[in-house]
């Protein structure tokens, strides 16, 4: 079956992580990258962009720190996944 015809992966998101995932997904193009002779590598999110997205999406600033912690956990997992693809 061609890649474009495959069913997308379905996964459950805990309610407590939903807002962080939404912010993270809106930052999908905001990765810092390093280019070397071995390729292009993501090093982490641009936190200036993350803050801008949070300002737009999260009204209650008292939630920001918890959301940022969750985003950093998601980011860590994504970076692990990216590193496996690059090697």
PyMOL Python script that loads the backbone (N, CA, C, O; Angstrom):
from pymol import cmd

cmd.read_pdbstr("""\
ATOM      1  N   UNK A   1       0.842  -1.171   0.000  1.00  0.00           N
ATOM      2  CA  UNK A   1       0.000   0.000   0.000  1.00  0.00           C
ATOM      3  C   UNK A   1       0.897   1.247   0.000  1.00  0.00           C
ATOM      4  O   UNK A   1       1.799   1.351   0.831  1.00  0.00           O
ATOM      5  N   UNK A   2       0.662   2.185  -0.913  1.00  0.00           N
ATOM      6  CA  UNK A   2       1.462   3.420  -0.938  1.00  0.00           C
ATOM      7  C   UNK A   2       1.318   4.185   0.379  1.00  0.00           C
ATOM      8  O   UNK A   2       0.273   4.140   1.027  1.00  0.00           O
ATOM      9  N   UNK A   3       2.388   4.885   0.761  1.00  0.00           N
ATOM     10  CA  UNK A   3       2.430   5.627   2.025  1.00  0.00           C
ATOM     11  C   UNK A   3       1.238   6.570   2.176  1.00  0.00           C
ATOM     12  O   UNK A   3       0.674   6.669   3.266  1.00  0.00           O
ATOM     13  N   UNK A   4       0.843   7.261   1.113  1.00  0.00           N
ATOM     14  CA  UNK A   4      -0.239   8.249   1.219  1.00  0.00           C
ATOM     15  C   UNK A   4      -1.609   7.609   1.439  1.00  0.00           C
ATOM     16  O   UNK A   4      -2.557   8.305   1.802  1.00  0.00           O
ATOM     17  N   UNK A   5      -1.731   6.303   1.227  1.00  0.00           N
ATOM     18  CA  UNK A   5      -3.017   5.629   1.425  1.00  0.00           C
ATOM     19  C   UNK A   5      -3.147   4.994   2.803  1.00  0.00           C
ATOM     20  O   UNK A   5      -4.226   4.525   3.165  1.00  0.00           O
ATOM     21  N   UNK A   6      -2.073   4.970   3.570  1.00  0.00           N
ATOM     22  CA  UNK A   6      -2.120   4.343   4.884  1.00  0.00           C
ATOM     23  C   UNK A   6      -2.985   5.156   5.838  1.00  0.00           C
ATOM     24  O   UNK A   6      -3.044   6.383   5.762  1.00  0.00           O
ATOM     25  N   UNK A   7      -3.646   4.448   6.728  1.00  0.00           N
ATOM     26  CA  UNK A   7      -4.445   5.107   7.758  1.00  0.00           C
ATOM     27  C   UNK A   7      -3.512   5.837   8.719  1.00  0.00           C
ATOM     28  O   UNK A   7      -2.450   5.316   9.062  1.00  0.00           O
ATOM     29  N   UNK A   8      -3.892   7.031   9.157  1.00  0.00           N
ATOM     30  CA  UNK A   8      -3.036   7.728  10.119  1.00  0.00           C
ATOM     31  C   UNK A   8      -3.041   7.003  11.467  1.00  0.00           C
ATOM     32  O   UNK A   8      -4.009   6.334  11.827  1.00  0.00           O
ATOM     33  N   UNK A   9      -1.940   7.154  12.197  1.00  0.00           N
ATOM     34  CA  UNK A   9      -1.883   6.599  13.546  1.00  0.00           C
ATOM     35  C   UNK A   9      -2.892   7.334  14.420  1.00  0.00           C
ATOM     36  O   UNK A   9      -3.037   8.552  14.323  1.00  0.00           O
ATOM     37  N   UNK A  10      -3.572   6.601  15.254  1.00  0.00           N
ATOM     38  CA  UNK A  10      -4.538   7.175  16.179  1.00  0.00           C
ATOM     39  C   UNK A  10      -4.010   6.954  17.580  1.00  0.00           C
ATOM     40  O   UNK A  10      -3.561   5.856  17.910  1.00  0.00           O
ATOM     41  N   UNK A  11      -4.058   7.966  18.395  1.00  0.00           N
ATOM     42  CA  UNK A  11      -3.590   7.829  19.759  1.00  0.00           C
ATOM     43  C   UNK A  11      -4.445   8.682  20.680  1.00  0.00           C
ATOM     44  O   UNK A  11      -5.073   9.653  20.258  1.00  0.00           O
ATOM     45  N   UNK A  12      -4.452   8.303  21.922  1.00  0.00           N
ATOM     46  CA  UNK A  12      -5.226   9.020  22.925  1.00  0.00           C
ATOM     47  C   UNK A  12      -4.338  10.069  23.594  1.00  0.00           C
ATOM     48  O   UNK A  12      -3.162   9.820  23.860  1.00  0.00           O
ATOM     49  N   UNK A  13      -4.904  11.225  23.858  1.00  0.00           N
ATOM     50  CA  UNK A  13      -4.198  12.288  24.572  1.00  0.00           C
ATOM     51  C   UNK A  13      -4.934  12.540  25.872  1.00  0.00           C
ATOM     52  O   UNK A  13      -6.142  12.780  25.879  1.00  0.00           O
ATOM     53  N   UNK A  14      -4.203  12.486  26.969  1.00  0.00           N
ATOM     54  CA  UNK A  14      -4.821  12.772  28.250  1.00  0.00           C
ATOM     55  C   UNK A  14      -5.288  14.221  28.275  1.00  0.00           C
ATOM     56  O   UNK A  14      -4.630  15.102  27.721  1.00  0.00           O
ATOM     57  N   UNK A  15      -6.399  14.457  28.903  1.00  0.00           N
ATOM     58  CA  UNK A  15      -6.963  15.804  28.996  1.00  0.00           C
ATOM     59  C   UNK A  15      -5.949  16.796  29.582  1.00  0.00           C
ATOM     60  O   UNK A  15      -5.868  17.941  29.137  1.00  0.00           O
ATOM     61  N   UNK A  16      -5.180  16.353  30.577  1.00  0.00           N
ATOM     62  CA  UNK A  16      -4.215  17.243  31.226  1.00  0.00           C
ATOM     63  C   UNK A  16      -3.061  17.633  30.295  1.00  0.00           C
ATOM     64  O   UNK A  16      -2.352  18.601  30.571  1.00  0.00           O
ATOM     65  N   UNK A  17      -2.865  16.899  29.204  1.00  0.00           N
ATOM     66  CA  UNK A  17      -1.778  17.185  28.256  1.00  0.00           C
ATOM     67  C   UNK A  17      -2.269  17.823  26.966  1.00  0.00           C
ATOM     68  O   UNK A  17      -1.467  18.190  26.107  1.00  0.00           O
ATOM     69  N   UNK A  18      -3.573  17.957  26.828  1.00  0.00           N
ATOM     70  CA  UNK A  18      -4.150  18.421  25.567  1.00  0.00           C
ATOM     71  C   UNK A  18      -3.664  19.808  25.165  1.00  0.00           C
ATOM     72  O   UNK A  18      -3.281  20.015  24.013  1.00  0.00           O
ATOM     73  N   UNK A  19      -3.675  20.758  26.091  1.00  0.00           N
ATOM     74  CA  UNK A  19      -3.277  22.127  25.755  1.00  0.00           C
ATOM     75  C   UNK A  19      -1.811  22.185  25.338  1.00  0.00           C
ATOM     76  O   UNK A  19      -1.462  22.876  24.380  1.00  0.00           O
ATOM     77  N   UNK A  20      -0.960  21.467  26.049  1.00  0.00           N
ATOM     78  CA  UNK A  20       0.465  21.449  25.693  1.00  0.00           C
ATOM     79  C   UNK A  20       0.671  20.856  24.302  1.00  0.00           C
ATOM     80  O   UNK A  20       1.476  21.367  23.524  1.00  0.00           O
ATOM     81  N   UNK A  21      -0.045  19.791  23.989  1.00  0.00           N
ATOM     82  CA  UNK A  21       0.084  19.189  22.664  1.00  0.00           C
ATOM     83  C   UNK A  21      -0.391  20.147  21.581  1.00  0.00           C
ATOM     84  O   UNK A  21       0.231  20.247  20.524  1.00  0.00           O
ATOM     85  N   UNK A  22      -1.474  20.842  21.834  1.00  0.00           N
ATOM     86  CA  UNK A  22      -1.976  21.812  20.848  1.00  0.00           C
ATOM     87  C   UNK A  22      -0.937  22.907  20.584  1.00  0.00           C
ATOM     88  O   UNK A  22      -0.686  23.262  19.432  1.00  0.00           O
ATOM     89  N   UNK A  23      -0.340  23.436  21.641  1.00  0.00           N
ATOM     90  CA  UNK A  23       0.692  24.465  21.474  1.00  0.00           C
ATOM     91  C   UNK A  23       1.887  23.875  20.724  1.00  0.00           C
ATOM     92  O   UNK A  23       2.398  24.485  19.785  1.00  0.00           O
ATOM     93  N   UNK A  24       2.330  22.690  21.142  1.00  0.00           N
ATOM     94  CA  UNK A  24       3.465  22.033  20.487  1.00  0.00           C
ATOM     95  C   UNK A  24       3.214  21.859  18.988  1.00  0.00           C
ATOM     96  O   UNK A  24       4.090  22.154  18.175  1.00  0.00           O
ATOM     97  N   UNK A  25       2.051  21.393  18.629  1.00  0.00           N
ATOM     98  CA  UNK A  25       1.744  21.175  17.209  1.00  0.00           C
ATOM     99  C   UNK A  25       1.722  22.476  16.422  1.00  0.00           C
ATOM    100  O   UNK A  25       2.060  22.485  15.238  1.00  0.00           O
ATOM    101  N   UNK A  26       1.330  23.570  17.057  1.00  0.00           N
ATOM    102  CA  UNK A  26       1.349  24.868  16.380  1.00  0.00           C
ATOM    103  C   UNK A  26       2.776  25.378  16.184  1.00  0.00           C
ATOM    104  O   UNK A  26       3.014  26.275  15.374  1.00  0.00           O
ATOM    105  N   UNK A  27       3.714  24.811  16.919  1.00  0.00           N
ATOM    106  CA  UNK A  27       5.127  25.202  16.803  1.00  0.00           C
ATOM    107  C   UNK A  27       5.904  24.256  15.883  1.00  0.00           C
ATOM    108  O   UNK A  27       7.135  24.242  15.909  1.00  0.00           O
ATOM    109  N   UNK A  28       5.214  23.487  15.094  1.00  0.00           N
ATOM    110  CA  UNK A  28       5.840  22.430  14.291  1.00  0.00           C
ATOM    111  C   UNK A  28       6.945  22.937  13.361  1.00  0.00           C
ATOM    112  O   UNK A  28       7.855  22.179  13.025  1.00  0.00           O
ATOM    113  N   UNK A  29       6.884  24.178  12.949  1.00  0.00           N
ATOM    114  CA  UNK A  29       7.908  24.715  12.037  1.00  0.00           C
ATOM    115  C   UNK A  29       8.941  25.557  12.773  1.00  0.00           C
ATOM    116  O   UNK A  29       9.740  26.246  12.138  1.00  0.00           O
ATOM    117  N   UNK A  30       8.938  25.513  14.084  1.00  0.00           N
ATOM    118  CA  UNK A  30       9.785  26.409  14.873  1.00  0.00           C
ATOM    119  C   UNK A  30      10.970  25.704  15.534  1.00  0.00           C
ATOM    120  O   UNK A  30      11.331  26.016  16.669  1.00  0.00           O
ATOM    121  N   UNK A  31      11.566  24.763  14.825  1.00  0.00           N
ATOM    122  CA  UNK A  31      12.717  24.040  15.359  1.00  0.00           C
ATOM    123  C   UNK A  31      14.004  24.790  15.065  1.00  0.00           C
ATOM    124  O   UNK A  31      14.189  25.312  13.965  1.00  0.00           O
ATOM    125  N   UNK A  32      14.900  24.844  16.056  1.00  0.00           N
ATOM    126  CA  UNK A  32      16.268  25.302  15.811  1.00  0.00           C
ATOM    127  C   UNK A  32      17.006  24.142  15.163  1.00  0.00           C
ATOM    128  O   UNK A  32      16.842  22.990  15.564  1.00  0.00           O
ATOM    129  N   UNK A  33      17.816  24.449  14.162  1.00  0.00           N
ATOM    130  CA  UNK A  33      18.547  23.395  13.453  1.00  0.00           C
ATOM    131  C   UNK A  33      20.028  23.750  13.357  1.00  0.00           C
ATOM    132  O   UNK A  33      20.419  24.917  13.368  1.00  0.00           O
ATOM    133  N   UNK A  34      20.816  22.713  13.263  1.00  0.00           N
ATOM    134  CA  UNK A  34      22.252  22.841  13.037  1.00  0.00           C
ATOM    135  C   UNK A  34      22.565  22.051  11.776  1.00  0.00           C
ATOM    136  O   UNK A  34      22.141  20.906  11.626  1.00  0.00           O
ATOM    137  N   UNK A  35      23.306  22.669  10.878  1.00  0.00           N
ATOM    138  CA  UNK A  35      23.699  22.000   9.641  1.00  0.00           C
ATOM    139  C   UNK A  35      25.178  21.642   9.735  1.00  0.00           C
ATOM    140  O   UNK A  35      26.024  22.492  10.012  1.00  0.00           O
ATOM    141  N   UNK A  36      25.468  20.371   9.500  1.00  0.00           N
ATOM    142  CA  UNK A  36      26.850  19.897   9.514  1.00  0.00           C
ATOM    143  C   UNK A  36      27.105  19.136   8.217  1.00  0.00           C
ATOM    144  O   UNK A  36      26.217  19.006   7.375  1.00  0.00           O
ATOM    145  N   UNK A  37      28.306  18.647   8.072  1.00  0.00           N
ATOM    146  CA  UNK A  37      28.616  17.835   6.892  1.00  0.00           C
ATOM    147  C   UNK A  37      27.840  16.518   6.917  1.00  0.00           C
ATOM    148  O   UNK A  37      27.685  15.868   5.883  1.00  0.00           O
ATOM    149  N   UNK A  38      27.353  16.127   8.091  1.00  0.00           N
ATOM    150  CA  UNK A  38      26.597  14.878   8.222  1.00  0.00           C
ATOM    151  C   UNK A  38      25.096  15.078   8.064  1.00  0.00           C
ATOM    152  O   UNK A  38      24.343  14.105   8.093  1.00  0.00           O
ATOM    153  N   UNK A  39      24.655  16.296   7.900  1.00  0.00           N
ATOM    154  CA  UNK A  39      23.233  16.527   7.707  1.00  0.00           C
ATOM    155  C   UNK A  39      22.711  17.696   8.530  1.00  0.00           C
ATOM    156  O   UNK A  39      23.469  18.467   9.119  1.00  0.00           O
ATOM    157  N   UNK A  40      21.404  17.796   8.546  1.00  0.00           N
ATOM    158  CA  UNK A  40      20.710  18.846   9.282  1.00  0.00           C
ATOM    159  C   UNK A  40      20.062  18.196  10.502  1.00  0.00           C
ATOM    160  O   UNK A  40      19.370  17.185  10.382  1.00  0.00           O
ATOM    161  N   UNK A  41      20.288  18.780  11.670  1.00  0.00           N
ATOM    162  CA  UNK A  41      19.810  18.203  12.917  1.00  0.00           C
ATOM    163  C   UNK A  41      19.012  19.227  13.708  1.00  0.00           C
ATOM    164  O   UNK A  41      19.422  20.380  13.847  1.00  0.00           O
ATOM    165  N   UNK A  42      17.881  18.797  14.219  1.00  0.00           N
ATOM    166  CA  UNK A  42      17.093  19.655  15.098  1.00  0.00           C
ATOM    167  C   UNK A  42      17.719  19.624  16.490  1.00  0.00           C
ATOM    168  O   UNK A  42      18.125  18.568  16.976  1.00  0.00           O
ATOM    169  N   UNK A  43      17.793  20.800  17.126  1.00  0.00           N
ATOM    170  CA  UNK A  43      18.392  20.877  18.460  1.00  0.00           C
ATOM    171  C   UNK A  43      17.376  21.245  19.526  1.00  0.00           C
ATOM    172  O   UNK A  43      17.682  21.179  20.717  1.00  0.00           O
ATOM    173  N   UNK A  44      16.188  21.626  19.127  1.00  0.00           N
ATOM    174  CA  UNK A  44      15.151  22.004  20.085  1.00  0.00           C
ATOM    175  C   UNK A  44      14.259  23.080  19.501  1.00  0.00           C
ATOM    176  O   UNK A  44      14.542  23.639  18.441  1.00  0.00           O
ATOM    177  N   UNK A  45      13.202  23.355  20.195  1.00  0.00           N
ATOM    178  CA  UNK A  45      12.263  24.383  19.741  1.00  0.00           C
ATOM    179  C   UNK A  45      12.814  25.779  19.993  1.00  0.00           C
ATOM    180  O   UNK A  45      13.626  25.987  20.895  1.00  0.00           O
ATOM    181  N   UNK A  46      12.369  26.715  19.198  1.00  0.00           N
ATOM    182  CA  UNK A  46      12.647  28.133  19.402  1.00  0.00           C
ATOM    183  C   UNK A  46      11.656  28.623  20.462  1.00  0.00           C
ATOM    184  O   UNK A  46      10.469  28.785  20.178  1.00  0.00           O
ATOM    185  N   UNK A  47      12.143  28.857  21.674  1.00  0.00           N
ATOM    186  CA  UNK A  47      11.241  29.184  22.777  1.00  0.00           C
ATOM    187  C   UNK A  47      10.631  30.581  22.662  1.00  0.00           C
ATOM    188  O   UNK A  47       9.623  30.866  23.310  1.00  0.00           O
ATOM    189  N   UNK A  48      11.220  31.443  21.857  1.00  0.00           N
ATOM    190  CA  UNK A  48      10.570  32.725  21.576  1.00  0.00           C
ATOM    191  C   UNK A  48       9.278  32.475  20.815  1.00  0.00           C
ATOM    192  O   UNK A  48       8.257  33.108  21.086  1.00  0.00           O
ATOM    193  N   UNK A  49       9.323  31.564  19.873  1.00  0.00           N
ATOM    194  CA  UNK A  49       8.126  31.202  19.110  1.00  0.00           C
ATOM    195  C   UNK A  49       7.117  30.481  19.994  1.00  0.00           C
ATOM    196  O   UNK A  49       5.913  30.713  19.876  1.00  0.00           O
ATOM    197  N   UNK A  50       7.592  29.615  20.871  1.00  0.00           N
ATOM    198  CA  UNK A  50       6.688  28.904  21.789  1.00  0.00           C
ATOM    199  C   UNK A  50       5.940  29.915  22.651  1.00  0.00           C
ATOM    200  O   UNK A  50       4.732  29.790  22.854  1.00  0.00           O
ATOM    201  N   UNK A  51       6.656  30.916  23.157  1.00  0.00           N
ATOM    202  CA  UNK A  51       6.000  31.941  23.976  1.00  0.00           C
ATOM    203  C   UNK A  51       4.950  32.687  23.161  1.00  0.00           C
ATOM    204  O   UNK A  51       3.851  32.935  23.657  1.00  0.00           O
ATOM    205  N   UNK A  52       5.267  33.047  21.926  1.00  0.00           N
ATOM    206  CA  UNK A  52       4.308  33.761  21.081  1.00  0.00           C
ATOM    207  C   UNK A  52       3.048  32.929  20.861  1.00  0.00           C
ATOM    208  O   UNK A  52       1.937  33.457  20.902  1.00  0.00           O
ATOM    209  N   UNK A  53       3.220  31.643  20.632  1.00  0.00           N
ATOM    210  CA  UNK A  53       2.069  30.757  20.441  1.00  0.00           C
ATOM    211  C   UNK A  53       1.266  30.649  21.734  1.00  0.00           C
ATOM    212  O   UNK A  53       0.035  30.665  21.706  1.00  0.00           O
ATOM    213  N   UNK A  54       1.954  30.540  22.857  1.00  0.00           N
ATOM    214  CA  UNK A  54       1.241  30.450  24.135  1.00  0.00           C
ATOM    215  C   UNK A  54       0.448  31.732  24.404  1.00  0.00           C
ATOM    216  O   UNK A  54      -0.663  31.673  24.929  1.00  0.00           O
ATOM    217  N   UNK A  55       1.009  32.886  24.048  1.00  0.00           N
ATOM    218  CA  UNK A  55       0.285  34.150  24.230  1.00  0.00           C
ATOM    219  C   UNK A  55      -1.021  34.155  23.445  1.00  0.00           C
ATOM    220  O   UNK A  55      -2.020  34.721  23.890  1.00  0.00           O
ATOM    221  N   UNK A  56      -1.007  33.527  22.284  1.00  0.00           N
ATOM    222  CA  UNK A  56      -2.206  33.474  21.447  1.00  0.00           C
ATOM    223  C   UNK A  56      -3.199  32.401  21.890  1.00  0.00           C
ATOM    224  O   UNK A  56      -4.408  32.569  21.735  1.00  0.00           O
ATOM    225  N   UNK A  57      -2.692  31.308  22.434  1.00  0.00           N
ATOM    226  CA  UNK A  57      -3.560  30.152  22.677  1.00  0.00           C
ATOM    227  C   UNK A  57      -3.957  29.929  24.132  1.00  0.00           C
ATOM    228  O   UNK A  57      -4.971  29.284  24.398  1.00  0.00           O
ATOM    229  N   UNK A  58      -3.176  30.452  25.079  1.00  0.00           N
ATOM    230  CA  UNK A  58      -3.424  30.155  26.488  1.00  0.00           C
ATOM    231  C   UNK A  58      -3.690  31.453  27.238  1.00  0.00           C
ATOM    232  O   UNK A  58      -2.769  32.215  27.529  1.00  0.00           O
ATOM    233  N   UNK A  59      -4.941  31.693  27.543  1.00  0.00           N
ATOM    234  CA  UNK A  59      -5.316  32.940  28.211  1.00  0.00           C
ATOM    235  C   UNK A  59      -4.822  33.004  29.648  1.00  0.00           C
ATOM    236  O   UNK A  59      -4.378  34.060  30.101  1.00  0.00           O
ATOM    237  N   UNK A  60      -4.891  31.908  30.362  1.00  0.00           N
ATOM    238  CA  UNK A  60      -4.535  31.877  31.779  1.00  0.00           C
ATOM    239  C   UNK A  60      -3.025  31.701  31.926  1.00  0.00           C
ATOM    240  O   UNK A  60      -2.505  30.590  31.828  1.00  0.00           O
ATOM    241  N   UNK A  61      -2.336  32.808  32.161  1.00  0.00           N
ATOM    242  CA  UNK A  61      -0.870  32.770  32.258  1.00  0.00           C
ATOM    243  C   UNK A  61      -0.381  31.911  33.420  1.00  0.00           C
ATOM    244  O   UNK A  61       0.768  31.469  33.416  1.00  0.00           O
ATOM    245  N   UNK A  62      -1.227  31.669  34.407  1.00  0.00           N
ATOM    246  CA  UNK A  62      -0.811  30.832  35.539  1.00  0.00           C
ATOM    247  C   UNK A  62      -0.588  29.381  35.097  1.00  0.00           C
ATOM    248  O   UNK A  62       0.025  28.606  35.832  1.00  0.00           O
ATOM    249  N   UNK A  63      -1.072  29.006  33.920  1.00  0.00           N
ATOM    250  CA  UNK A  63      -0.888  27.652  33.389  1.00  0.00           C
ATOM    251  C   UNK A  63       0.386  27.520  32.557  1.00  0.00           C
ATOM    252  O   UNK A  63       0.802  26.407  32.236  1.00  0.00           O
ATOM    253  N   UNK A  64       0.999  28.626  32.210  1.00  0.00           N
ATOM    254  CA  UNK A  64       2.119  28.611  31.280  1.00  0.00           C
ATOM    255  C   UNK A  64       3.267  27.706  31.713  1.00  0.00           C
ATOM    256  O   UNK A  64       3.791  26.952  30.893  1.00  0.00           O
ATOM    257  N   UNK A  65       3.664  27.763  32.966  1.00  0.00           N
ATOM    258  CA  UNK A  65       4.806  26.977  33.415  1.00  0.00           C
ATOM    259  C   UNK A  65       4.525  25.478  33.296  1.00  0.00           C
ATOM    260  O   UNK A  65       5.380  24.717  32.843  1.00  0.00           O
ATOM    261  N   UNK A  66       3.329  25.059  33.700  1.00  0.00           N
ATOM    262  CA  UNK A  66       2.979  23.645  33.569  1.00  0.00           C
ATOM    263  C   UNK A  66       2.936  23.223  32.105  1.00  0.00           C
ATOM    264  O   UNK A  66       3.414  22.144  31.752  1.00  0.00           O
ATOM    265  N   UNK A  67       2.370  24.064  31.262  1.00  0.00           N
ATOM    266  CA  UNK A  67       2.298  23.761  29.830  1.00  0.00           C
ATOM    267  C   UNK A  67       3.701  23.699  29.235  1.00  0.00           C
ATOM    268  O   UNK A  67       3.995  22.814  28.431  1.00  0.00           O
ATOM    269  N   UNK A  68       4.569  24.636  29.628  1.00  0.00           N
ATOM    270  CA  UNK A  68       5.943  24.625  29.124  1.00  0.00           C
ATOM    271  C   UNK A  68       6.669  23.339  29.536  1.00  0.00           C
ATOM    272  O   UNK A  68       7.406  22.761  28.737  1.00  0.00           O
ATOM    273  N   UNK A  69       6.467  22.899  30.758  1.00  0.00           N
ATOM    274  CA  UNK A  69       7.081  21.635  31.203  1.00  0.00           C
ATOM    275  C   UNK A  69       6.607  20.475  30.328  1.00  0.00           C
ATOM    276  O   UNK A  69       7.404  19.628  29.925  1.00  0.00           O
ATOM    277  N   UNK A  70       5.317  20.443  30.041  1.00  0.00           N
ATOM    278  CA  UNK A  70       4.783  19.375  29.187  1.00  0.00           C
ATOM    279  C   UNK A  70       5.332  19.474  27.771  1.00  0.00           C
ATOM    280  O   UNK A  70       5.659  18.456  27.160  1.00  0.00           O
ATOM    281  N   UNK A  71       5.435  20.685  27.247  1.00  0.00           N
ATOM    282  CA  UNK A  71       5.986  20.878  25.901  1.00  0.00           C
ATOM    283  C   UNK A  71       7.425  20.392  25.856  1.00  0.00           C
ATOM    284  O   UNK A  71       7.834  19.766  24.878  1.00  0.00           O
ATOM    285  N   UNK A  72       8.197  20.669  26.892  1.00  0.00           N
ATOM    286  CA  UNK A  72       9.588  20.214  26.926  1.00  0.00           C
ATOM    287  C   UNK A  72       9.677  18.692  26.953  1.00  0.00           C
ATOM    288  O   UNK A  72      10.603  18.119  26.379  1.00  0.00           O
ATOM    289  N   UNK A  73       8.736  18.037  27.605  1.00  0.00           N
ATOM    290  CA  UNK A  73       8.707  16.569  27.594  1.00  0.00           C
ATOM    291  C   UNK A  73       8.391  16.046  26.202  1.00  0.00           C
ATOM    292  O   UNK A  73       9.015  15.094  25.733  1.00  0.00           O
ATOM    293  N   UNK A  74       7.422  16.670  25.542  1.00  0.00           N
ATOM    294  CA  UNK A  74       7.072  16.275  24.170  1.00  0.00           C
ATOM    295  C   UNK A  74       8.267  16.526  23.252  1.00  0.00           C
ATOM    296  O   UNK A  74       8.605  15.688  22.415  1.00  0.00           O
ATOM    297  N   UNK A  75       8.896  17.677  23.415  1.00  0.00           N
ATOM    298  CA  UNK A  75      10.066  18.039  22.613  1.00  0.00           C
ATOM    299  C   UNK A  75      11.190  17.011  22.789  1.00  0.00           C
ATOM    300  O   UNK A  75      11.830  16.617  21.814  1.00  0.00           O
ATOM    301  N   UNK A  76      11.422  16.585  24.011  1.00  0.00           N
ATOM    302  CA  UNK A  76      12.466  15.603  24.282  1.00  0.00           C
ATOM    303  C   UNK A  76      12.190  14.293  23.541  1.00  0.00           C
ATOM    304  O   UNK A  76      13.091  13.704  22.944  1.00  0.00           O
ATOM    305  N   UNK A  77      10.953  13.853  23.585  1.00  0.00           N
ATOM    306  CA  UNK A  77      10.591  12.640  22.861  1.00  0.00           C
ATOM    307  C   UNK A  77      10.739  12.802  21.360  1.00  0.00           C
ATOM    308  O   UNK A  77      11.194  11.892  20.667  1.00  0.00           O
ATOM    309  N   UNK A  78      10.350  13.971  20.862  1.00  0.00           N
ATOM    310  CA  UNK A  78      10.485  14.234  19.425  1.00  0.00           C
ATOM    311  C   UNK A  78      11.951  14.236  19.018  1.00  0.00           C
ATOM    312  O   UNK A  78      12.308  13.665  17.987  1.00  0.00           O
ATOM    313  N   UNK A  79      12.806  14.875  19.818  1.00  0.00           N
ATOM    314  CA  UNK A  79      14.236  14.914  19.491  1.00  0.00           C
ATOM    315  C   UNK A  79      14.839  13.507  19.492  1.00  0.00           C
ATOM    316  O   UNK A  79      15.689  13.192  18.658  1.00  0.00           O
ATOM    317  N   UNK A  80      14.404  12.678  20.413  1.00  0.00           N
ATOM    318  CA  UNK A  80      14.862  11.280  20.425  1.00  0.00           C
ATOM    319  C   UNK A  80      14.453  10.577  19.138  1.00  0.00           C
ATOM    320  O   UNK A  80      15.249   9.863  18.527  1.00  0.00           O
ATOM    321  N   UNK A  81      13.213  10.784  18.736  1.00  0.00           N
ATOM    322  CA  UNK A  81      12.731  10.190  17.486  1.00  0.00           C
ATOM    323  C   UNK A  81      13.483  10.717  16.269  1.00  0.00           C
ATOM    324  O   UNK A  81      13.841   9.949  15.376  1.00  0.00           O
ATOM    325  N   UNK A  82      13.721  12.025  16.234  1.00  0.00           N
ATOM    326  CA  UNK A  82      14.477  12.610  15.113  1.00  0.00           C
ATOM    327  C   UNK A  82      15.890  12.052  15.046  1.00  0.00           C
ATOM    328  O   UNK A  82      16.413  11.803  13.960  1.00  0.00           O
ATOM    329  N   UNK A  83      16.508  11.857  16.205  1.00  0.00           N
ATOM    330  CA  UNK A  83      17.898  11.365  16.204  1.00  0.00           C
ATOM    331  C   UNK A  83      17.974   9.940  15.675  1.00  0.00           C
ATOM    332  O   UNK A  83      18.971   9.563  15.060  1.00  0.00           O
ATOM    333  N   UNK A  84      16.942   9.149  15.904  1.00  0.00           N
ATOM    334  CA  UNK A  84      16.923   7.779  15.382  1.00  0.00           C
ATOM    335  C   UNK A  84      16.780   7.780  13.868  1.00  0.00           C
ATOM    336  O   UNK A  84      17.330   6.910  13.193  1.00  0.00           O
ATOM    337  N   UNK A  85      16.057   8.736  13.337  1.00  0.00           N
ATOM    338  CA  UNK A  85      15.882   8.845  11.885  1.00  0.00           C
ATOM    339  C   UNK A  85      17.173   9.303  11.230  1.00  0.00           C
ATOM    340  O   UNK A  85      17.485   8.878  10.117  1.00  0.00           O
ATOM    341  N   UNK A  86      17.929  10.162  11.902  1.00  0.00           N
ATOM    342  CA  UNK A  86      19.154  10.725  11.328  1.00  0.00           C
ATOM    343  C   UNK A  86      20.341   9.772  11.379  1.00  0.00           C
ATOM    344  O   UNK A  86      21.354  10.027  10.728  1.00  0.00           O
ATOM    345  N   UNK A  87      20.243   8.675  12.138  1.00  0.00           N
ATOM    346  CA  UNK A  87      21.399   7.768  12.257  1.00  0.00           C
ATOM    347  C   UNK A  87      21.132   6.484  11.562  1.00  0.00           C
ATOM    348  O   UNK A  87      21.986   5.597  11.552  1.00  0.00           O
TER     349      UNK A  87
END
""", "prot")
cmd.dss("prot")
cmd.show_as("cartoon", "prot")
cmd.util.cbc("prot")
cmd.orient("prot")
